[in-house]
Amino acid sequence: MKKTVIGIIAHVDSGKTTLSEAMLYLSGKIRKVGRVDHGDAFLDTDMIEKNRGITVFSKPAEFEYKNTSFTLLDTPGHVDFSAETERALQVLDLAVLVISGTDGVQSHTQTLWRLLKRYNVPTFVFVNKMDLDGADKTLVMNSLEGRLGSGFVDFCRMKSEVAEDCALFDENIMNEFLETGSMSDKILSDAVAHRKVFPCFFGSALKSQGIEKLMNALAELAPCVYDSGTFGAKVYKISEDGAHA
């Protein structure tokens, strides 16, 4: 079984923890979707987080989906806790950058993007809250390209259109597209791993819209390692839950 470590990264109030809950629910890891503002989110267990309604500490959850074993890290979105987020970036195989469909790229989003670039983390983008009035896919895509750079491709379209756009950012995809009129998952996965293409998905985490399409792509394209039977690990933080000495 493939294994991969993914992190959910976002500016505060973009719906990052709500997305984490929706992914855990779709995978069957949890039976009920919790909410940050209700104080019952699966990963926001600290009393400080319950009282403030925000994520303060990055915490892991494990789930399986389509022959892939995921370790998911939900990270803080508030700028005051960005050091906690930066620690988590060092152990990620891929990040999912969550952006509000009504707000687009914000100042802290740009800071997070610089960190993702510094640590060379392959990145998907999930544009959340597309169910709200004022959410605009075109404006968000323009915001991504204008404030973060190139390589962002809307994956919520026909495969031929996606392949054509991806070919603009990766020579291997271009060669394959010119020869076959399509692109393979393998060559696309390589482009994602080398941060040449940043797949973008749209939906509503609160209403579980667009989550399955995102998770299917993660299972297909996320950089993964296969279990070799040899132990290996990197410790990025040490915490105490109060229940053990």
C-alpha atoms as an extended CHARMM CRD file, in Angstrom:
* protein
*
       245  EXT
         1         1  MET       CA              0.0000000000        0.0000000000        0.0000000000  PROA      1               0.0000000000
         2         2  LYS       CA              1.2240000000        3.4840000000       -0.8320000000  PROA      2               0.0000000000
         3         3  LYS       CA              1.9120000000        5.8590000000        2.0410000000  PROA      3               0.0000000000
         4         4  THR       CA              1.9410000000        9.6280000000        1.9960000000  PROA      4               0.0000000000
         5         5  VAL       CA              1.9270000000       12.5190000000        4.4650000000  PROA      5               0.0000000000
         6         6  ILE       CA             -0.2710000000       15.4830000000        3.5590000000  PROA      6               0.0000000000
         7         7  GLY       CA             -0.8350000000       18.7640000000        5.3550000000  PROA      7               0.0000000000
         8         8  ILE       CA             -3.8300000000       21.0920000000        5.2400000000  PROA      8               0.0000000000
         9         9  ILE       CA             -2.5550000000       24.6800000000        5.1230000000  PROA      9               0.0000000000
        10        10  ALA       CA             -4.5320000000       27.9240000000        5.0180000000  PROA      10              0.0000000000
        11        11  HSD       CA             -5.1350000000       31.4780000000        6.1120000000  PROA      11              0.0000000000
        12        12  VAL       CA             -7.3690000000       31.5150000000        9.1850000000  PROA      12              0.0000000000
        13        13  ASP       CA            -11.1310000000       31.1110000000        8.5350000000  PROA      13              0.0000000000
        14        14  SER       CA            -10.6690000000       29.6030000000        5.0840000000  PROA      14              0.0000000000
        15        15  GLY       CA            -12.2520000000       26.3220000000        6.2130000000  PROA      15              0.0000000000
        16        16  LYS       CA             -9.0780000000       24.2900000000        6.6680000000  PROA      16              0.0000000000
        17        17  THR       CA            -10.2310000000       22.1830000000        9.6140000000  PROA      17              0.0000000000
        18        18  THR       CA            -13.6690000000       21.7720000000        8.0290000000  PROA      18              0.0000000000
        19        19  LEU       CA            -11.9300000000       20.2930000000        4.9780000000  PROA      19              0.0000000000
        20        20  SER       CA             -9.9450000000       17.9350000000        7.2090000000  PROA      20              0.0000000000
        21        21  GLU       CA            -13.1780000000       16.7790000000        8.8490000000  PROA      21              0.0000000000
        22        22  ALA       CA            -14.8330000000       16.2130000000        5.4640000000  PROA      22              0.0000000000
        23        23  MET       CA            -11.8860000000       14.1350000000        4.2350000000  PROA      23              0.0000000000
        24        24  LEU       CA            -11.8420000000       12.0100000000        7.3810000000  PROA      24              0.0000000000
        25        25  TYR       CA            -15.5810000000       11.4670000000        7.0880000000  PROA      25              0.0000000000
        26        26  LEU       CA            -15.4430000000       10.4830000000        3.4130000000  PROA      26              0.0000000000
        27        27  SER       CA            -12.6790000000        7.9820000000        4.1600000000  PROA      27              0.0000000000
        28        28  GLY       CA            -14.7630000000        6.4080000000        6.9380000000  PROA      28              0.0000000000
        29        29  LYS       CA            -12.3450000000        7.4630000000        9.6790000000  PROA      29              0.0000000000
        30        30  ILE       CA            -15.0420000000        9.3750000000       11.5720000000  PROA      30              0.0000000000
        31        31  ARG       CA            -18.8170000000        8.8670000000       11.6570000000  PROA      31              0.0000000000
        32        32  LYS       CA            -19.8070000000       12.4750000000       12.2060000000  PROA      32              0.0000000000
        33        33  VAL       CA            -18.4160000000       15.6970000000       10.7620000000  PROA      33              0.0000000000
        34        34  GLY       CA            -17.4530000000       18.0760000000       13.5470000000  PROA      34              0.0000000000
        35        35  ARG       CA            -17.1690000000       21.8330000000       13.3150000000  PROA      35              0.0000000000
        36        36  VAL       CA            -14.6110000000       24.2390000000       14.7260000000  PROA      36              0.0000000000
        37        37  ASP       CA            -17.2530000000       26.7450000000       15.7860000000  PROA      37              0.0000000000
        38        38  HSD       CA            -19.1890000000       23.9840000000       17.5740000000  PROA      38              0.0000000000
        39        39  GLY       CA            -16.1000000000       22.8270000000       19.4660000000  PROA      39              0.0000000000
        40        40  ASP       CA            -16.4510000000       19.2110000000       18.3090000000  PROA      40              0.0000000000
        41        41  ALA       CA            -13.8690000000       18.9630000000       15.5070000000  PROA      41              0.0000000000
        42        42  PHE       CA            -12.0320000000       15.6330000000       15.5560000000  PROA      42              0.0000000000
        43        43  LEU       CA             -8.5730000000       17.2210000000       15.4560000000  PROA      43              0.0000000000
        44        44  ASP       CA             -9.1740000000       20.3410000000       17.5830000000  PROA      44              0.0000000000
        45        45  THR       CA             -9.0840000000       18.6020000000       20.9590000000  PROA      45              0.0000000000
        46        46  ASP       CA             -7.2720000000       21.1320000000       23.1480000000  PROA      46              0.0000000000
        47        47  MET       CA             -9.4470000000       23.2630000000       25.4260000000  PROA      47              0.0000000000
        48        48  ILE       CA             -7.8160000000       26.4220000000       24.0680000000  PROA      48              0.0000000000
        49        49  GLU       CA             -8.9200000000       25.4430000000       20.5590000000  PROA      49              0.0000000000
        50        50  LYS       CA            -12.4480000000       24.6010000000       21.6890000000  PROA      50              0.0000000000
        51        51  ASN       CA            -12.7920000000       27.9360000000       23.4830000000  PROA      51              0.0000000000
        52        52  ARG       CA            -11.2890000000       30.0890000000       20.7280000000  PROA      52              0.0000000000
        53        53  GLY       CA            -12.7210000000       28.1880000000       17.7770000000  PROA      53              0.0000000000
        54        54  ILE       CA             -9.3920000000       28.0550000000       15.9300000000  PROA      54              0.0000000000
        55        55  THR       CA             -6.6220000000       25.5210000000       15.4110000000  PROA      55              0.0000000000
        56        56  VAL       CA             -3.5980000000       26.2290000000       17.6120000000  PROA      56              0.0000000000
        57        57  PHE       CA             -1.6200000000       22.9750000000       17.4340000000  PROA      57              0.0000000000
        58        58  SER       CA             -0.8700000000       20.8260000000       14.3870000000  PROA      58              0.0000000000
        59        59  LYS       CA             -2.1750000000       17.3060000000       14.9360000000  PROA      59              0.0000000000
        60        60  PRO       CA             -2.1280000000       14.0900000000       12.8760000000  PROA      60              0.0000000000
        61        61  ALA       CA             -4.8330000000       11.6990000000       11.7860000000  PROA      61              0.0000000000
        62        62  GLU       CA             -4.4510000000        8.5410000000        9.7380000000  PROA      62              0.0000000000
        63        63  PHE       CA             -6.8750000000        7.1440000000        7.1910000000  PROA      63              0.0000000000
        64        64  GLU       CA             -6.9170000000        4.9150000000        4.1290000000  PROA      64              0.0000000000
        65        65  TYR       CA             -8.4510000000        5.8080000000        0.8020000000  PROA      65              0.0000000000
        66        66  LYS       CA             -8.1790000000        3.9710000000       -2.5200000000  PROA      66              0.0000000000
        67        67  ASN       CA             -5.1460000000        1.8320000000       -1.6720000000  PROA      67              0.0000000000
        68        68  THR       CA             -3.2880000000        4.7810000000       -0.1520000000  PROA      68              0.0000000000
        69        69  SER       CA             -2.4990000000        5.2220000000        3.5150000000  PROA      69              0.0000000000
        70        70  PHE       CA             -2.6190000000        8.9120000000        4.4230000000  PROA      70              0.0000000000
        71        71  THR       CA             -1.2070000000       10.7010000000        7.4180000000  PROA      71              0.0000000000
        72        72  LEU       CA             -2.9870000000       14.0480000000        7.5540000000  PROA      72              0.0000000000
        73        73  LEU       CA             -1.6600000000       17.0380000000        9.5010000000  PROA      73              0.0000000000
        74        74  ASP       CA             -4.1260000000       19.8270000000       10.2410000000  PROA      74              0.0000000000
        75        75  THR       CA             -2.1090000000       22.9890000000       10.8860000000  PROA      75              0.0000000000
        76        76  PRO       CA             -2.9150000000       26.3610000000       12.4800000000  PROA      76              0.0000000000
        77        77  GLY       CA             -4.0920000000       29.1050000000       10.1440000000  PROA      77              0.0000000000
        78        78  HSD       CA             -3.6300000000       32.0850000000       12.4470000000  PROA      78              0.0000000000
        79        79  VAL       CA             -0.4380000000       34.0640000000       11.8180000000  PROA      79              0.0000000000
        80        80  ASP       CA              0.4080000000       33.9670000000       15.5550000000  PROA      80              0.0000000000
        81        81  PHE       CA              0.9650000000       30.2090000000       15.2940000000  PROA      81              0.0000000000
        82        82  SER       CA              2.8010000000       30.1160000000       11.9660000000  PROA      82              0.0000000000
        83        83  ALA       CA              5.8940000000       28.5610000000       13.6280000000  PROA      83              0.0000000000
        84        84  GLU       CA              3.7600000000       25.5080000000       14.3990000000  PROA      84              0.0000000000
        85        85  THR       CA              2.7490000000       25.3220000000       10.7490000000  PROA      85              0.0000000000
        86        86  GLU       CA              6.3290000000       25.7250000000        9.5340000000  PROA      86              0.0000000000
        87        87  ARG       CA              7.4670000000       22.7750000000       11.6530000000  PROA      87              0.0000000000
        88        88  ALA       CA              4.8700000000       20.5620000000       10.0020000000  PROA      88              0.0000000000
        89        89  LEU       CA              5.9860000000       21.5440000000        6.4870000000  PROA      89              0.0000000000
        90        90  GLN       CA              9.2890000000       19.7590000000        7.0100000000  PROA      90              0.0000000000
        91        91  VAL       CA              7.6470000000       16.3110000000        7.0710000000  PROA      91              0.0000000000
        92        92  LEU       CA              5.0430000000       16.7140000000        4.3150000000  PROA      92              0.0000000000
        93        93  ASP       CA              5.0090000000       14.8320000000        1.0250000000  PROA      93              0.0000000000
        94        94  LEU       CA              2.2990000000       17.2090000000       -0.2290000000  PROA      94              0.0000000000
        95        95  ALA       CA              0.2920000000       20.1840000000        1.0380000000  PROA      95              0.0000000000
        96        96  VAL       CA             -3.2980000000       21.1600000000        0.3280000000  PROA      96              0.0000000000
        97        97  LEU       CA             -3.5030000000       24.9520000000        0.3880000000  PROA      97              0.0000000000
        98        98  VAL       CA             -7.0650000000       26.0110000000        1.2290000000  PROA      98              0.0000000000
        99        99  ILE       CA             -8.2980000000       29.3550000000       -0.1030000000  PROA      99              0.0000000000
       100       100  SER       CA            -11.6550000000       30.9940000000        0.4690000000  PROA      100             0.0000000000
       101       101  GLY       CA            -13.6620000000       31.3550000000       -2.7260000000  PROA      101             0.0000000000
       102       102  THR       CA            -14.9660000000       34.7160000000       -1.5270000000  PROA      102             0.0000000000
       103       103  ASP       CA            -11.6460000000       36.1650000000       -0.2950000000  PROA      103             0.0000000000
       104       104  GLY       CA             -9.0760000000       34.7240000000       -2.7000000000  PROA      104             0.0000000000
       105       105  VAL       CA             -5.3610000000       34.9870000000       -1.9210000000  PROA      105             0.0000000000
       106       106  GLN       CA             -4.7620000000       36.9280000000        1.2960000000  PROA      106             0.0000000000
       107       107  SER       CA             -1.5870000000       38.3110000000        2.8550000000  PROA      107             0.0000000000
       108       108  HSD       CA             -0.9090000000       35.2730000000        5.0520000000  PROA      108             0.0000000000
       109       109  THR       CA             -1.5970000000       33.0180000000        2.0550000000  PROA      109             0.0000000000
       110       110  GLN       CA              1.4160000000       34.6120000000        0.3790000000  PROA      110             0.0000000000
       111       111  THR       CA              3.5320000000       33.9550000000        3.4780000000  PROA      111             0.0000000000
       112       112  LEU       CA              2.4610000000       30.3050000000        3.4880000000  PROA      112             0.0000000000
       113       113  TRP       CA              3.2570000000       30.0450000000       -0.2240000000  PROA      113             0.0000000000
       114       114  ARG       CA              6.7780000000       31.3230000000        0.3690000000  PROA      114             0.0000000000
       115       115  LEU       CA              7.2290000000       28.6760000000        3.0850000000  PROA      115             0.0000000000
       116       116  LEU       CA              5.9400000000       25.9370000000        0.8070000000  PROA      116             0.0000000000
       117       117  LYS       CA              8.4350000000       27.0540000000       -1.8170000000  PROA      117             0.0000000000
       118       118  ARG       CA             11.2680000000       27.2120000000        0.7300000000  PROA      118             0.0000000000
       119       119  TYR       CA             10.6480000000       23.6270000000        1.8410000000  PROA      119             0.0000000000
       120       120  ASN       CA              9.9430000000       22.4980000000       -1.7310000000  PROA      120             0.0000000000
       121       121  VAL       CA              6.5470000000       21.0000000000       -0.8810000000  PROA      121             0.0000000000
       122       122  PRO       CA              4.3390000000       19.8780000000       -3.8070000000  PROA      122             0.0000000000
       123       123  THR       CA              0.9710000000       21.5730000000       -3.4610000000  PROA      123             0.0000000000
       124       124  PHE       CA             -2.6880000000       21.1370000000       -4.3720000000  PROA      124             0.0000000000
       125       125  VAL       CA             -5.1160000000       24.0320000000       -3.9940000000  PROA      125             0.0000000000
       126       126  PHE       CA             -8.6630000000       23.6090000000       -2.7120000000  PROA      126             0.0000000000
       127       127  VAL       CA            -10.8380000000       26.6830000000       -3.1730000000  PROA      127             0.0000000000
       128       128  ASN       CA            -13.4320000000       26.4290000000       -0.4370000000  PROA      128             0.0000000000
       129       129  LYS       CA            -16.7890000000       28.1320000000        0.2360000000  PROA      129             0.0000000000
       130       130  MET       CA            -17.8110000000       28.0890000000       -3.4080000000  PROA      130             0.0000000000
       131       131  ASP       CA            -21.4090000000       27.7360000000       -2.2210000000  PROA      131             0.0000000000
       132       132  LEU       CA            -21.4110000000       31.2880000000       -0.8280000000  PROA      132             0.0000000000
       133       133  ASP       CA            -22.5630000000       34.4290000000       -2.6150000000  PROA      133             0.0000000000
       134       134  GLY       CA            -19.5760000000       36.2690000000       -4.0420000000  PROA      134             0.0000000000
       135       135  ALA       CA            -17.4760000000       33.1680000000       -4.7050000000  PROA      135             0.0000000000
       136       136  ASP       CA            -15.9440000000       33.4780000000       -8.1620000000  PROA      136             0.0000000000
       137       137  LYS       CA            -13.7240000000       30.8090000000       -9.7470000000  PROA      137             0.0000000000
       138       138  THR       CA            -12.2490000000       33.1340000000      -12.3680000000  PROA      138             0.0000000000
       139       139  LEU       CA            -11.3270000000       35.8040000000       -9.8400000000  PROA      139             0.0000000000
       140       140  VAL       CA             -9.6550000000       33.2170000000       -7.5990000000  PROA      140             0.0000000000
       141       141  MET       CA             -7.6130000000       31.7600000000      -10.4710000000  PROA      141             0.0000000000
       142       142  ASN       CA             -6.5200000000       35.2570000000      -11.4750000000  PROA      142             0.0000000000
       143       143  SER       CA             -5.6370000000       35.9460000000       -7.8330000000  PROA      143             0.0000000000
       144       144  LEU       CA             -3.4990000000       32.7940000000       -7.6600000000  PROA      144             0.0000000000
       145       145  GLU       CA             -1.5980000000       33.6260000000      -10.8200000000  PROA      145             0.0000000000
       146       146  GLY       CA             -1.2590000000       37.3270000000      -10.0140000000  PROA      146             0.0000000000
       147       147  ARG       CA             -0.0920000000       36.9830000000       -6.4060000000  PROA      147             0.0000000000
       148       148  LEU       CA              1.5340000000       33.5360000000       -6.1960000000  PROA      148             0.0000000000
       149       149  GLY       CA              2.8590000000       32.8020000000       -9.6990000000  PROA      149             0.0000000000
       150       150  SER       CA              2.3370000000       30.2990000000      -12.5050000000  PROA      150             0.0000000000
       151       151  GLY       CA              1.4920000000       26.6040000000      -12.6760000000  PROA      151             0.0000000000
       152       152  PHE       CA             -2.0530000000       26.7200000000      -11.2850000000  PROA      152             0.0000000000
       153       153  VAL       CA             -4.4640000000       24.5730000000      -13.2930000000  PROA      153             0.0000000000
       154       154  ASP       CA             -8.2120000000       24.1760000000      -12.7970000000  PROA      154             0.0000000000
       155       155  PHE       CA             -8.7420000000       20.4030000000      -12.5550000000  PROA      155             0.0000000000
       156       156  CYS       CA            -12.5370000000       20.6610000000      -12.4370000000  PROA      156             0.0000000000
       157       157  ARG       CA            -12.8180000000       20.5220000000      -16.2240000000  PROA      157             0.0000000000
       158       158  MET       CA            -12.5800000000       17.9950000000      -19.0530000000  PROA      158             0.0000000000
       159       159  LYS       CA             -9.3600000000       15.9450000000      -19.0340000000  PROA      159             0.0000000000
       160       160  SER       CA             -8.3180000000       17.2670000000      -22.4410000000  PROA      160             0.0000000000
       161       161  GLU       CA             -8.5600000000       20.8710000000      -21.2300000000  PROA      161             0.0000000000
       162       162  VAL       CA             -6.6080000000       20.0400000000      -18.0680000000  PROA      162             0.0000000000
       163       163  ALA       CA             -3.8960000000       18.2740000000      -20.0730000000  PROA      163             0.0000000000
       164       164  GLU       CA             -3.5950000000       21.1890000000      -22.4850000000  PROA      164             0.0000000000
       165       165  ASP       CA             -3.0690000000       23.6570000000      -19.6470000000  PROA      165             0.0000000000
       166       166  CYS       CA             -0.6150000000       21.3860000000      -17.7990000000  PROA      166             0.0000000000
       167       167  ALA       CA              1.4240000000       21.1050000000      -20.9970000000  PROA      167             0.0000000000
       168       168  LEU       CA              2.1590000000       24.8330000000      -20.7460000000  PROA      168             0.0000000000
       169       169  PHE       CA              4.1450000000       24.2890000000      -17.5460000000  PROA      169             0.0000000000
       170       170  ASP       CA              5.9810000000       20.9930000000      -18.0880000000  PROA      170             0.0000000000
       171       171  GLU       CA              7.9460000000       19.9030000000      -21.1440000000  PROA      171             0.0000000000
       172       172  ASN       CA              7.3820000000       16.1710000000      -20.5470000000  PROA      172             0.0000000000
       173       173  ILE       CA              3.6240000000       16.6730000000      -20.3920000000  PROA      173             0.0000000000
       174       174  MET       CA              3.7950000000       18.7940000000      -23.5420000000  PROA      174             0.0000000000
       175       175  ASN       CA              5.6690000000       16.0890000000      -25.4580000000  PROA      175             0.0000000000
       176       176  GLU       CA              3.2270000000       13.4010000000      -24.3770000000  PROA      176             0.0000000000
       177       177  PHE       CA              0.2300000000       15.5990000000      -25.1220000000  PROA      177             0.0000000000
       178       178  LEU       CA              1.4980000000       16.3990000000      -28.6160000000  PROA      178             0.0000000000
       179       179  GLU       CA              2.0800000000       12.7010000000      -29.3050000000  PROA      179             0.0000000000
       180       180  THR       CA             -1.0600000000       11.2040000000      -27.7490000000  PROA      180             0.0000000000
       181       181  GLY       CA             -3.4720000000       14.0790000000      -27.0800000000  PROA      181             0.0000000000
       182       182  SER       CA             -3.5350000000       13.1880000000      -23.3650000000  PROA      182             0.0000000000
       183       183  MET       CA             -1.2840000000       12.8190000000      -20.3250000000  PROA      183             0.0000000000
       184       184  SER       CA             -0.6830000000        9.8850000000      -18.0030000000  PROA      184             0.0000000000
       185       185  ASP       CA             -1.0660000000       10.0120000000      -14.2290000000  PROA      185             0.0000000000
       186       186  LYS       CA              2.6160000000        9.0820000000      -13.9010000000  PROA      186             0.0000000000
       187       187  ILE       CA              3.9150000000       12.0320000000      -15.8870000000  PROA      187             0.0000000000
       188       188  LEU       CA              1.4620000000       14.3890000000      -14.1940000000  PROA      188             0.0000000000
       189       189  SER       CA              2.4720000000       13.0890000000      -10.7730000000  PROA      189             0.0000000000
       190       190  ASP       CA              6.1180000000       13.8430000000      -11.6230000000  PROA      190             0.0000000000
       191       191  ALA       CA              5.2080000000       17.4060000000      -12.6140000000  PROA      191             0.0000000000
       192       192  VAL       CA              3.2990000000       17.8810000000       -9.3490000000  PROA      192             0.0000000000
       193       193  ALA       CA              6.2080000000       16.4460000000       -7.3410000000  PROA      193             0.0000000000
       194       194  HSD       CA              8.6020000000       18.9270000000       -8.9560000000  PROA      194             0.0000000000
       195       195  ARG       CA              6.2400000000       21.8700000000       -8.2670000000  PROA      195             0.0000000000
       196       196  LYS       CA              5.6810000000       22.6050000000      -11.9460000000  PROA      196             0.0000000000
       197       197  VAL       CA              1.9130000000       22.0270000000      -11.7940000000  PROA      197             0.0000000000
       198       198  PHE       CA             -0.4040000000       22.9400000000       -8.9080000000  PROA      198             0.0000000000
       199       199  PRO       CA             -3.7900000000       21.2010000000       -9.3290000000  PROA      199             0.0000000000
       200       200  CYS       CA             -6.7380000000       23.3700000000       -8.2430000000  PROA      200             0.0000000000
       201       201  PHE       CA            -10.0830000000       22.0410000000       -7.0270000000  PROA      201             0.0000000000
       202       202  PHE       CA            -13.2750000000       23.8590000000       -6.0810000000  PROA      202             0.0000000000
       203       203  GLY       CA            -16.0810000000       23.0710000000       -3.6640000000  PROA      203             0.0000000000
       204       204  SER       CA            -17.5450000000       23.4700000000       -0.2030000000  PROA      204             0.0000000000
       205       205  ALA       CA            -16.0290000000       21.5280000000        2.6940000000  PROA      205             0.0000000000
       206       206  LEU       CA            -19.0210000000       22.2870000000        4.9040000000  PROA      206             0.0000000000
       207       207  LYS       CA            -21.4050000000       20.7580000000        2.3620000000  PROA      207             0.0000000000
       208       208  SER       CA            -18.9860000000       18.0190000000        1.2420000000  PROA      208             0.0000000000
       209       209  GLN       CA            -18.9370000000       19.3690000000       -2.3040000000  PROA      209             0.0000000000
       210       210  GLY       CA            -15.8410000000       18.6620000000       -4.3880000000  PROA      210             0.0000000000
       211       211  ILE       CA            -14.1710000000       16.6020000000       -1.6420000000  PROA      211             0.0000000000
       212       212  GLU       CA            -14.3110000000       13.2600000000       -3.4400000000  PROA      212             0.0000000000
       213       213  LYS       CA            -12.7060000000       14.7070000000       -6.5800000000  PROA      213             0.0000000000
       214       214  LEU       CA             -9.9000000000       16.1770000000       -4.4590000000  PROA      214             0.0000000000
       215       215  MET       CA             -9.2980000000       12.9160000000       -2.5980000000  PROA      215             0.0000000000
       216       216  ASN       CA             -9.3080000000       10.8670000000       -5.8050000000  PROA      216             0.0000000000
       217       217  ALA       CA             -6.5890000000       13.1420000000       -7.1880000000  PROA      217             0.0000000000
       218       218  LEU       CA             -4.5950000000       12.9060000000       -3.9530000000  PROA      218             0.0000000000
       219       219  ALA       CA             -4.6980000000        9.1100000000       -4.1140000000  PROA      219             0.0000000000
       220       220  GLU       CA             -3.6170000000        9.1440000000       -7.7680000000  PROA      220             0.0000000000
       221       221  LEU       CA             -1.0720000000       11.9540000000       -7.8250000000  PROA      221             0.0000000000
       222       222  ALA       CA              0.3680000000       12.6180000000       -4.3550000000  PROA      222             0.0000000000
       223       223  PRO       CA              4.0500000000       11.7050000000       -4.0130000000  PROA      223             0.0000000000
       224       224  CYS       CA              4.0420000000        8.4020000000       -2.1270000000  PROA      224             0.0000000000
       225       225  VAL       CA              6.4800000000        5.9290000000       -0.6250000000  PROA      225             0.0000000000
       226       226  TYR       CA              5.9180000000        2.1940000000       -0.5520000000  PROA      226             0.0000000000
       227       227  ASP       CA              6.2950000000        0.2650000000        2.6640000000  PROA      227             0.0000000000
       228       228  SER       CA              9.7050000000       -1.4200000000        2.4330000000  PROA      228             0.0000000000
       229       229  GLY       CA              9.5110000000       -2.9630000000        5.8780000000  PROA      229             0.0000000000
       230       230  THR       CA             12.3900000000       -0.7820000000        7.0670000000  PROA      230             0.0000000000
       231       231  PHE       CA             11.6260000000        1.7170000000        9.8080000000  PROA      231             0.0000000000
       232       232  GLY       CA             12.2380000000        5.3790000000        9.0820000000  PROA      232             0.0000000000
       233       233  ALA       CA             10.9220000000        8.5610000000       10.6610000000  PROA      233             0.0000000000
       234       234  LYS       CA             11.4910000000       12.2510000000       11.1990000000  PROA      234             0.0000000000
       235       235  VAL       CA             10.3560000000       13.8520000000       14.4550000000  PROA      235             0.0000000000
       236       236  TYR       CA              8.9570000000       17.3260000000       13.8660000000  PROA      236             0.0000000000
       237       237  LYS       CA              7.4500000000       17.9740000000       17.3120000000  PROA      237             0.0000000000
       238       238  ILE       CA              7.0560000000       16.4100000000       20.7560000000  PROA      238             0.0000000000
       239       239  SER       CA              3.8580000000       16.9360000000       22.7040000000  PROA      239             0.0000000000
       240       240  GLU       CA              2.2550000000       15.7200000000       25.9140000000  PROA      240             0.0000000000
       241       241  ASP       CA             -1.4050000000       14.8630000000       26.1860000000  PROA      241             0.0000000000
       242       242  GLY       CA             -1.5570000000       15.0130000000       29.9860000000  PROA      242             0.0000000000
       243       243  ALA       CA             -2.7450000000       11.4350000000       30.2970000000  PROA      243             0.0000000000
       244       244  HSD       CA              0.6920000000        9.8590000000       30.4600000000  PROA      244             0.0000000000
       245       245  ALA       CA              3.7910000000       10.6230000000       32.4620000000  PROA      245             0.0000000000
